[in-house]
């Protein structure tokens, strides 16, 4: 029976190799050697990729260590929480008021303006 690696690789690729091996009269052990060679090649590719990723990780670690020593304090910007309504034109307030329909909404607007000193 085929190994899990053979099944994962896809049936069509191995089917072609099996047909080719049958044509030239190769035996099952030769096919297994071919499969071993393919797995060794793939293993070498993966080991190469692991080495590349380890090198990349090391470069990133070194880059991070260079910036760890920099403890510069960033400025803090505080945005004022008050609003200067003296700059608001009265026509804008009248326009906003035109959207209010109930006496309660008008009262809330009046209380808001009063709290800002208008």
C-alpha positions in Angstrom: 0.0 0.0 0.0 1.2 3.6 -0.7 2.5 5.6 2.2 0.7 8.7 3.5 3.3 10.9 1.8 2.6 9.3 -1.5 -1.2 9.8 -1.0 -0.7 13.4 0.1 1.4 14.1 -3.0 -1.4 13.3 -5.3 -2.3 10.2 -7.2 -1.7 11.5 -10.7 2.1 12.2 -10.1 2.7 8.7 -8.7 0.5 7.1 -11.3 2.6 8.5 -14.0 5.8 7.3 -12.3 4.3 3.8 -11.8 3.3 3.6 -15.5 6.8 4.7 -16.5 8.4 2.1 -14.1 6.1 -0.6 -15.5 7.1 0.3 -19.1 10.8 0.0 -18.4 10.4 -3.1 -16.2 11.3 -1.6 -12.8 10.4 -3.5 -9.7 8.6 -2.3 -6.5 11.9 -1.8 -4.6 13.1 0.6 -7.3 9.9 2.6 -6.9 10.4 2.7 -3.2 14.0 4.0 -3.8 12.5 6.7 -6.0 10.1 7.7 -3.3 12.9 7.8 -0.7 14.9 10.0 -3.0 11.9 12.4 -3.5 11.4 12.5 0.3 15.1 13.3 0.9 15.0 16.1 -1.7 11.9 17.6 0.0 13.5 17.2 3.4 16.6 19.1 2.1 14.3 21.9 0.8 12.6 22.2 4.2 15.9 22.2 6.1 17.1 25.0 3.9 13.9 27.0 4.5 14.3 26.4 8.3 17.8 27.8 8.1 16.7 30.9 6.2 13.9 31.5 8.7 16.2 31.1 11.7 18.6 33.7 10.1 15.7 36.1 9.5 14.5 35.6 13.1 18.0 36.4 14.4 18.2 39.6 12.3 14.8 40.7 13.6 16.0 40.0 17.2 19.1 42.1 16.7 17.1 44.9 15.2 14.7 44.7 18.2 17.6 44.8 20.7 19.0 48.0 19.1 15.7 49.7 19.7 15.2 48.4 23.3 17.8 50.8 24.6 16.0 53.9 23.3 13.7 55.0 26.2 12.8 58.4 24.8 9.7 59.8 26.4 7.1 60.8 23.9 5.2 64.1 24.4 1.7 63.8 25.7 -0.9 66.0 24.0 -3.9 66.9 26.1 -6.9 68.0 24.1 -9.1 70.6 26.0 -12.5 69.2 26.8 -14.3 72.6 26.7 -15.9 74.3 23.7 -15.9 78.0 23.1 -19.4 78.7 22.0 -18.8 82.4 21.6 -17.4 81.7 18.2 -20.7 80.0 17.1 -22.8 82.3 15.0 -26.4 82.7 16.3 -27.8 81.8 12.9 -26.3 78.3 13.3 -28.1 78.0 16.7 -31.3 79.1 15.1 -30.9 76.5 12.3 -30.3 73.7 14.9 -33.3 74.9 16.9 -35.5 74.6 13.8 -35.0 70.8 13.9 -36.2 70.5 17.5 -39.9 69.8 17.8 -40.9 69.1 21.3 -40.8 71.5 24.3 -38.5 69.1 26.1 -35.9 69.3 23.2 -36.0 73.1 23.3 -35.6 73.0 27.1 -32.5 70.7 26.8 -31.0 73.1 24.2 -31.6 76.1 26.5 -30.0 74.3 29.4 -27.1 73.3 27.3 -26.6 76.9 26.2 -26.9 78.1 29.8 -24.2 75.7 30.9 -21.9 77.2 28.4 -22.7 80.7 29.5 -25.1 81.8 26.7 
